[in-house]
């Protein structure tokens, strides 16, 4: 079976966001920008929108210590997409 990644994952920053959330989820928007070294909130906002629209992450708004917070969480579909990508890369490696 041929693996065709979600169009949302063909952009490196979105892939980095999803990989980070796979390891450290759920995570705040602010912490995600800090860890990934994304300097402008608008950049992450646009990538998060694409990932959310693709069903790969869930975005929640809540209050922490009376302050608004945006929380990012990988979905089961997002995890499955990463597993498929990993398996496809491993198959390519085995072909060498």
RAURQUI-V606246 format. One record per pair of residues at least 12 apart in sequence whose C-alpha atoms are under 6 Angstrom apart, sorted by the first residue. I is the first residue (numbers start at 1). GAP is how many residues later the second one is. Records with the same first field share a line. If there is no record, write none. Layout:
# RAURQUI-V606246
I: GAP + GAP
This chain:
# RAURQUI-V606246
8: 43
14: 33
21: 53
25: 48
26: 46 + 47
27: 44 + 45
28: 42 + 43 + 44
29: 41 + 42
56: 19 + 21 + 22
57: 16 + 17 + 18
58: 14 + 15
59: 12 + 13
